[in-house]
Amino acid sequence: MILPFIGLILGIVLGVASGIVLPYGYSVYAAMGILACLDSVLGGARSLWEEKFHLLIFVTGFFGNCLIAMGLVWLGNRLGIDFSIAAILVFGTRIFQNFSQIRRLWLNKNKKEDMIGKEQKTEVE
């Protein structure tokens, strides 16, 4: 479970240390791509916690979501429609849902361990 967080921290450090600066015109595309990737990472963490993680599904979802989000924003710009608001709403909702599911799984795991400990104590007595 710690490997995704190590990868995230390593990616942030490499991104900051690289010194690459995107032109202002690409900032919306980069923001949508990052938001889509963050959604995929939290979804992958949730599936890992649920023991349903598949690397191929994660990798294709990671890059696919990123490309679709950036492509929709690009298409919206060409059509004169601001699709970035829709993408922010959808990915923001999914990020919060994934985070709440991870939190529930973590809290219920600790609760189950407490319950198991209580059951074992009563059996011993």
Secondary structure, DSSP 8 states (H G I E B T S, - for coil): -HHHHHHHHHHHHHHHHH-----GGGHHHHHHHHHHHHHHHHHHHHHHHTT---HHHHHHHHHHHHHHHHHHHHHHHHHT--HHHHHHHHHHHHHHHHHHHHHHHHHHHHHHHHHHHHHHHHHH-
